[in-house]
């Protein structure tokens, strides 16, 4: 039976293409797409192929596999995983993953914040209470359990927000939280079998963080190539990479919250991004950004693998994009900074839309899509010269990142799911 499952996983992987968007930040967990022919201009009355109302608001990003689009959403007390036909927007099914109702910091988040992940056969969803569940893409339940029961009891101020990663028949999660006491360590990193939900490995995540800094709202990513791939986790004053197969720690970048001027609420929200042989590591609250070269082992904090450090440069909430020799940082206030990836040298820093930015940028079709909380998507030409191509306003709040697929952009607002493109 196990060999049959392995064969099915391989077949699904071979059938998948870069056109799918299987994770929060796409197939490379990096916010970069190979898509072409994507729309540049739209409005509520122009280039909207369809609009599908949703039962509740959330900041989670949709994922796509084949003909199906999946997203998480609240519906009063229900925390749902929903499937839609990607072409027509017709609802296919909805499943109650968990129940509960909570909003954090006003309208900034709720219990449906994590994005799902799929391999084209299964789709995995996490909720803000720590419930993790797997379904077939056709809606049949496979397994479900509480990370609080499997790992450690969740203790986090604004709910669990990290998105899982489905990769090569496994599910990876970072469980970075704690009671604020440096003498106790609740944070863990874990890997589960995709078919059974059984724990493959689970390891403690040791750092020197204390107080609210033990809490992370960032998501893990997979960085590197081939056998050198690692799972990079982020939070509690450090970025720490793990072996995908065994959970052994491969490297760490510490010192992201200086002991000399320790900030007790430096909670990481933006996730790292990989590209150009680097992992670009953001922090929070106008603190630093670090470029780390891949290939290192052990403690890289003061090593030659640190390519550059930039003080007071973090985007805070939106995650970086690294591609084409450049690093793009969209600050939460809408400022866009472009850096030389190899050196961290600033190429430009420009203002876009003066509004909160919670979504992470998308780089696709030679364009950078920046999404403001108020619902304005600014389209920037990718490259060393700053050029605004369009500003598009749907008039609905957005915290979710845009998703490219088959010449369309899919936008999840607090009210609805949109397919944007030419009719």
Buried (B, 14 or more C-beta within 10 A) or exposed (E): EEEEBEEBBEEBBEEBEEBBBBBBBBBBBBBBBEBEEBBBEBEEEEBBBBBBEBEBBBBBBBBBBBEBBBBBBBBEEBBBBBBBEBBEBEEBBBBEBBBBEEBBEEEBBBBBBBBBBBBBBBBBBBBBBBBBBBBEBEBEEBBBBBBBEBBBEBBBBBBBBBBBBBBBBBBBBBBBBBBBEBEEBBBBBBBBBBBEBEEBBBBEBEBBBBBBBBBBBBBBBBBBEEEEBBBBBBBBBBBBBBBBEEBEBBBBBBBBBEEEEBBEEBBBBBBBBBBBBBBBBBBBBEBBBBBBBBEBEEBBBEBEBBBBBBEEBBBBBBBBBBBBEBBBBBBBBBBBBBBBBBEBEBBEBEEBBEBBBBBBBBBBBEBBBBBBBBBBBBBBBBBEEBEBBBBBBBEBBBBBBBBBBEBBBBBBBBBBBBBBBEE
